[in-house]
Amino acid sequence: MTASFTHDGAGTDADSWRRHPRWGAVPELHLVNGEVPCSRLVVVAAHPDDESLGAGGLIATAAASGLAVYVVLLTAGEASHPESPTLARHALATRRLAEAERALGILAPEAPLVFLGAGDGGVSDVEAEVTTSLVDLIGDGRSTLLAAPWRHDGHPDHEAAGRAAAAAALRTGARLAEYPVWMWHKDRPDDAPWPQMRRLDLSPQVTQRKWLAIHAHATQVQPLSSLPEDGVLLPGRVLAHFNAPVEHFVTEAAPADDALDELHRAEADPWGVDVRWYEERKRHLTLAALPRPRFRRALEIGCSRGALAEQLAARCDELVAVDRSPAAVAEARARLADTPDVRVEECDVPGDWPAGRFDLVVVSETGYFLSPGSLDRLIARISDSLEPGGTVLLCHWRHRVEGWVLDGPDVHERFRDSPLPPEMAHYEDRDVEISVLCPAAQWPEPST
């Protein structure tokens, strides 16, 4: 059993961890992911000192290897001494931010420190905003290593920071490595997730720089005063866990991003598909853009609650409608229960994919909810399952999509640049863009 978070108490000593056969013996954490080299490291810290303790060696190693390094600091750590009679919260915040700058200057002198300004102890209240900020910073993350506090570290701010980073990793395609901090103090060695852990061996020079960076956080490793309320937050028994020529990271897969499912669970019609004129008009435009009156077997990706599928079914002998949100799938199944030849599946594309081939694939308002790498894999999936002479129809909102990397025009451009059939029709206005990709031979001849 793991213990709940507490910074005081004896905890588990460093020697107990180092006697464990897996400590320092797990596989290496490489800066090359398959054939994709890492060119950028983004490190998330809930409080000043988290990055130095858990990933200081990684930061220094990456900087020395020529990687671009960014440290994203969520809070100023102003609540570390809540009863201090010596430093008010704002004064402590100012001092701790200066310490973080000093520590980063030791580890990676050219690296910027990005401060998001969340309240210490309140990261979970702004978790979605943190995710959005990380997505905006990372962009296309296929060559980015994202390091963040472990989602099960025991401290609520660490865990919220880890969850936000995990969501950002999914949305950007960044590789995620989570660093434990309080796990070493509160847990026992047999409780660690050793099968998911990777190690980074540190050179003597990097080990020394990490130790200097840790001690740059003077408010945490030294008392603020002789008063008990100003005591040391990181005593020697805790610091001993981080005085070693190796760092450990957890590399378990990020959980599914359930933001869209939460929307469907919170509201019966989150997009207003049955009440907004934009939605009704968009469906009419989509159906009118189809080059043929009827299709044999169609696939709709991202069907939401089934409003488009309900009308698309009248143009298809068979329709498979998929969505990754269980709540949306349940609503779509109820809506389409009496519509013949329609099957609704819970399917997280492009990893999941329905069987068979299709002569029509519709991607409506969903392409920008994928990472750039996942969108490329979606295009490959569609290409592999599209019948010769098949049609791909895209329809997307044209404005900025907060919290994701891509917008509608990005999605359409990537499809146009793919091996799929050429774009034979295009429509756009202020709000919506529609593209029809199909062989020229499939485009209807004008009637005489």
Order of alpha helices (4+ residues) and beta strands (2+ residues): alpha-beta-beta-beta-alpha-beta-alpha-beta-alpha-beta-alpha-beta-alpha-beta-alpha-alpha-alpha-beta-alpha-alpha-beta-alpha-beta-alpha-beta-beta-alpha-beta-alpha-beta-beta
